Amino acid sequence: MTQVLKLWPLLTATHRYDKSISTRHRGQGEIIEAPILAYLIETRNGRILYDVGCDYRKIENPALRDHYYDPATFAFGAPEMREEQRLPHHLARLGLAAADVDVVFVGHLHFDHAGGLCEVCGSDIHVQYEELEAARSGQDPAYFADDFTGNYKWKVMRGEYDVAPGVRAISSPGHTAGHMSLWIELPKGAPVILCGDAADLQENLRDEVAPGICWHDREDQALDSIRKLKSIAAREKAELWPNHDIAFWRTLRQFPAFHV
């Protein structure tokens, strides 16, 4: 039986970029606005964060912004992130602090998913072995090395497992080497699968289009992951939540409202 009580989608920033970054081989020249999300899951045994957004310092500080979001690497610039979108402010609105988060589950270590680790560094941080190795390899500029080289409490995992009763890690590589999605069995209604960047947009799921960025160009692996998530959702009558689709995000309950 699930021990999940509530699920909050948290808008931590937005980013404007070429759609082809989200949909491989299509959308070139079309600029989209994408939400950068984290998700807070309250269970009877503690609280879990899925992803943590960007490092605010690298956006707010002009020198750091110029360094990390160099146009030579990031043609569409830094995300837009306000002070009140930082994780501590979301938590404070619920009467919580970073110390009240028990587990951080990082779907992957790209800058817009792992940069906020500095805000919750006292928590246990779940990450896949393959993901950590890929991030440390320096082969993908979307990994910012100092996002994940702090004195963190890593819990390095391999494969799928139950994070808590009703919360299960689902392997969905392709976008990155160790990408993980998250199954959440809510107390009411349909289960939710947080796709992470296995599917940025509803279009990725509907048309089975791989993300624009695939680890070592493994488009086949990314498509296998999309089909796997769709198969699980069909079998279990679960909802698939794409990760960077602003139209879809607007259909969700807006913070501090929550899903149950």
Phi, psi and omega per residue, in radians:
M1 nan 2.433 -3.115
T2 -1.155 2.573 3.014
Q3 -1.924 0.185 3.110
V4 -1.282 2.369 3.124
L5 -1.918 -0.783 -3.060
K6 -2.583 2.699 3.079
L7 -2.368 2.121 3.094
W8 -1.936 2.120 2.863
P9 -1.365 2.316 -3.098
L10 -2.046 2.088 3.063
L11 -1.446 1.976 -3.078
T12 -1.788 -0.276 -3.135
A13 -3.135 3.022 2.957
T14 -2.315 2.751 -3.096
H15 -2.494 2.304 3.065
R16 -1.771 2.230 -3.121
Y17 -2.755 2.973 3.132
D18 -1.171 2.280 -3.055
K19 -0.997 -0.472 -3.115
S20 -1.119 -0.278 3.037
I21 -1.176 -0.500 3.129
S22 -1.679 -0.508 -3.089
T23 -2.188 1.920 -3.025
R24 -1.118 2.241 3.078
H25 1.170 0.310 3.044
R26 -2.631 2.670 3.094
G27 1.573 0.151 -3.136
Q28 -1.028 2.318 3.110
G29 1.546 -0.126 3.107
E30 -1.733 2.078 -3.138
I31 -1.577 2.244 3.103
I32 -2.064 2.748 3.001
E33 -1.807 2.202 -3.052
A34 -2.089 2.323 3.014
P35 -1.289 2.546 2.989
I36 -1.911 1.977 -2.928
L37 -1.985 2.645 2.840
A38 -2.196 2.873 -3.133
Y39 -2.342 2.243 3.078
L40 -1.797 2.205 -3.108
I41 -2.048 2.083 3.078
E42 -1.724 2.213 3.091
T43 -2.110 3.001 3.121
R44 -1.143 -0.368 -3.087
N45 -1.868 0.079 -3.139
G46 2.556 -3.020 -3.068
R47 -2.075 2.455 -3.115
I48 -2.135 2.353 2.977
L49 -1.860 2.208 2.971
Y50 -1.723 1.936 -3.101
D51 1.214 2.817 -3.007
V52 -2.425 0.132 3.097
G53 1.235 -2.770 -3.020
C54 -1.573 2.893 2.972
D55 -1.451 1.932 -3.074
Y56 -1.027 -0.623 -3.101
R57 -1.039 -0.649 -3.097
K58 -1.265 -0.242 3.113
I59 -1.761 -0.732 -3.065
E60 -1.305 -0.639 -3.093
N61 -1.470 2.098 -3.051
P62 -1.013 -0.711 -3.107
A63 -1.177 -0.755 3.109
L64 -1.170 -0.666 3.121
R65 -1.072 -0.804 3.132
D66 -1.103 -0.612 -3.119
H67 -1.277 -0.873 -3.018
Y68 -1.428 -0.495 -3.121
Y69 -1.975 0.770 3.079
D70 -0.985 2.214 -3.135
P71 -0.968 -0.412 3.101
A72 -1.145 -0.453 3.136
T73 -1.862 -0.674 -3.100
F74 -2.065 1.554 -3.032
A75 -1.088 -0.405 -3.069
F76 -1.884 0.249 2.984
G77 1.358 -3.062 -3.097
A78 -1.371 2.729 2.988
P79 -1.103 2.855 3.003
E80 -1.663 2.111 -3.089
M81 -2.459 2.199 3.126
R82 -1.722 2.725 3.125
E83 -0.895 -0.754 -3.077
E84 -1.251 -0.135 3.090
Q85 -1.584 -0.089 3.091
R86 -1.130 2.628 -3.081
L87 -0.977 -0.752 -3.138
P88 -1.008 -0.546 3.129
H89 -1.279 -0.703 3.034
H90 -1.026 -0.829 -3.118
L91 -1.102 -0.723 -3.113
A92 -1.078 -0.604 3.115
R93 -1.142 -0.325 3.080
L94 -1.752 0.110 -3.107
G95 1.324 0.446 -3.070
L96 -2.079 2.883 3.023
A97 -2.245 2.995 3.141
A98 -0.980 -0.592 -3.130
A99 -1.142 -0.265 3.126
D100 -1.500 -0.059 3.033
V101 -1.588 2.154 -3.070
D102 -1.569 -0.664 -3.078
V103 -2.388 2.313 2.915
V104 -1.860 2.136 3.105
F105 -1.886 1.941 -3.092
V106 -1.668 1.997 3.129
G107 -1.079 -0.697 2.967
H108 -2.814 3.024 -2.911
L109 -1.834 0.299 3.039
H110 -1.076 2.750 -2.986
F111 -0.975 -0.557 -3.083
D112 -1.552 0.093 3.115
H113 -2.157 -0.418 -3.064
A114 -2.109 -0.122 -3.086
G115 -1.069 -0.561 -3.113
G116 -1.371 0.104 3.089
L117 -0.998 -0.519 3.128
C118 -1.110 -0.308 3.138
E119 -1.514 -0.312 -3.050
V120 -2.341 0.689 -2.948
C121 -1.230 -0.170 3.116
G122 -1.489 -0.136 -3.090
S123 -1.476 2.754 2.915
D124 -1.173 2.312 -3.077
I125 -2.024 1.987 3.132
H126 -1.530 2.282 3.089
V127 -2.637 2.640 3.105
Q128 -1.371 2.529 3.124
Y129 -0.981 -0.809 -3.103
E130 -1.114 -0.596 3.139
E131 -1.199 -0.780 -3.138
L132 -1.121 -0.710 3.111
E133 -1.121 -0.741 3.132
A134 -1.131 -0.735 -3.133
A135 -1.098 -0.637 -3.123
R136 -1.370 -0.184 -3.061
S137 -1.304 -0.378 -3.102
G138 1.328 0.243 -3.068
Q139 -1.555 -0.098 -3.088
D140 -2.342 2.029 -3.086
P141 -1.179 -0.186 3.101
A142 -1.363 -0.115 2.960
Y143 -1.607 2.132 3.028
F144 -1.720 1.948 -2.938
A145 -0.949 -0.696 -3.070
D146 -1.357 -0.080 3.011
D147 -1.145 -0.491 -3.013
F148 -2.287 0.351 3.126
T149 -1.909 0.231 3.097
G150 -1.351 -3.054 -3.137
N151 -1.462 1.227 -3.040
Y152 -1.708 2.747 -3.136
K153 -1.648 1.321 -3.079
W154 -1.215 2.422 2.922
K155 -2.104 1.658 -3.009
V156 -1.478 2.137 -3.004
M157 -2.013 2.865 3.044
R158 -2.323 2.061 3.061
G159 1.416 -2.935 -3.023
E160 -1.502 2.620 -3.102
Y161 -2.916 2.892 3.055
D162 -1.517 2.095 3.068
V163 -1.311 -0.648 3.082
A164 -2.819 2.862 3.075
P165 -1.009 2.076 -3.092
G166 1.621 -0.018 3.104
V167 -2.254 1.998 -3.054
R168 -2.212 2.339 3.068
A169 -1.365 2.270 -3.129
I170 -2.055 2.164 3.122
S171 -1.231 2.207 -3.122
S172 -2.544 1.035 -3.090
P173 -1.246 2.920 3.127
G174 2.410 -1.079 3.028
H175 -1.031 -0.812 2.973
T176 -2.324 2.971 -3.013
A177 -1.136 -0.630 -3.072
G178 -2.157 0.606 -3.099
H179 -1.094 2.414 3.127
M180 -2.254 2.389 2.968
S181 -1.732 3.073 -3.048
L182 -2.413 2.177 3.042
W183 -1.549 2.299 3.128
I184 -2.270 2.085 3.089
E185 -1.664 1.831 -3.116
L186 -1.324 2.738 -3.142
P187 -1.159 -0.442 3.102
K188 -2.300 2.660 3.042
G189 1.315 -2.934 -3.044
A190 -1.325 2.592 2.983
P191 -1.097 2.759 3.129
V192 -2.069 2.400 2.967
I193 -1.965 1.961 3.028
L194 -1.351 1.925 -3.026
C195 -1.258 -0.421 -2.959
G196 1.079 -2.626 -3.118
D197 -1.526 0.209 2.896
A198 -1.106 -0.485 3.083
A199 -2.570 1.739 3.105
D200 -1.138 -0.769 -2.962
L201 -2.154 2.790 3.006
Q202 -1.018 -0.546 3.116
E203 -1.049 -0.661 3.097
N204 -1.008 -0.700 -3.111
L205 -1.357 -0.834 -3.070
R206 -1.085 -0.831 -3.046
D207 -1.721 0.005 -3.080
E208 0.925 1.056 3.115
V209 -1.891 2.246 3.141
A210 -1.220 2.715 2.984
P211 -1.022 2.679 -3.130
G212 -1.091 -0.639 3.125
I213 -1.750 2.102 3.100
C214 -2.213 2.356 3.139
W215 -1.030 2.142 -3.115
H216 0.921 0.557 3.120
D217 1.011 0.552 3.140
R218 -1.441 1.175 3.094
E219 -1.038 -0.649 -3.137
D220 -1.068 -0.704 -3.140
Q221 -1.190 -0.696 3.112
A222 -1.115 -0.711 3.110
L223 -1.179 -0.662 3.070
D224 -1.039 -0.688 -3.137
S225 -1.183 -0.727 3.086
I226 -1.046 -0.791 -3.124
R227 -1.169 -0.620 3.089
K228 -1.099 -0.827 -3.139
L229 -1.098 -0.718 3.106
K230 -1.115 -0.673 3.127
S231 -1.139 -0.780 3.115
I232 -1.075 -0.780 -3.121
A233 -1.078 -0.726 3.131
A234 -1.149 -0.739 -3.106
R235 -1.178 -0.689 -3.031
E236 -1.787 0.085 -3.117
K237 0.945 0.811 -3.132
A238 -1.750 2.756 3.048
E239 -1.612 2.401 3.053
L240 -1.729 2.139 3.137
W241 -1.857 1.875 3.043
P242 -1.178 2.795 -2.874
N243 -1.727 -0.469 -3.045
H244 -2.229 0.557 -3.079
D245 -1.810 1.857 -3.034
I246 -1.203 -0.581 3.096
A247 -1.146 -0.723 3.101
F248 -1.160 -0.762 -3.135
W249 -0.987 -0.641 -3.126
R250 -1.185 -0.298 3.080
T251 -1.445 -0.215 -3.120
L252 -1.446 2.858 3.080
R253 -1.234 2.259 -3.004
Q254 -1.528 2.351 -3.114
F255 -0.940 2.374 0.210
P256 -1.593 0.210 3.012
A257 -1.121 2.774 -3.045
F258 -2.471 2.896 3.084
H259 -1.761 2.469 3.084
V260 -2.286 nan nan
